[in-house]
Every structure is written in C-alpha cells, then in structure tokens.
Amino acid sequence: MAISIGQSASRSMTVTGEIVKRYAELTGDFNPLHFDDEFAAKTRFGRFISQGGIAVGLVHALVAMDMPGAGTVFTEQHWNFAVPVYIGESGRNQHR
C-alpha cells in the first residue's frame, strides 16, 4: 500500500435518478432538493442535485480500493462541496 510521488487514481460515475433514490432509501436523505421539482427550482441550484454523500462515497471507494488500496480507511475527513453534482452528470474524483 505504498504511495509514490506522481501516482494517481481516479473513479467516475454518472449520477442517475435511480442512484439518488437508492441512496435515499439507504440513508433516509429524502431532502426535497433531490426529489421535489418545484422546491429544487426555487433554490440557487435551480434543479435536482444529488446527495453529497454519493460523491463522498466515490472518494471513499477510490481511497479504499485504488490508492493506497484495499484495507485503507479514513480516520478524519472534511468536505467542501464547491459545486453540486446534478442528476445526469458524471462525477469524477481523482486522488494524487
């Protein structure tokens, strides 16, 4: 599980309405930003966005499986979501 200078790994996925629904069923995050057209349209986002945990989960998979690799866990994290991931967009996370 050694990391070397210049090493990188990436993962990506397209967030669909089905993924958002399944995430909500697992976590209970049924925020209207993810499910209510009228509500979401009145926010600064203007339309549905995915739950932040979906993007975070992609980062977790990247670290735990790709770099440094299997068996790795976070002991501390701080997230800043600079932009939303809209339904139908591809989220990509890269680790260096």
Secondary structure, 3 states (H helix, E strand, C coil): CCCCCCCCEEEEEECCHHHHHHHHHHHCCCCHHHHCHHHHHCCCCCCCECCHHHHHHHHHHHHHHHCCCCCCCCCCCCCCCCCCCECCCEEEEEEC
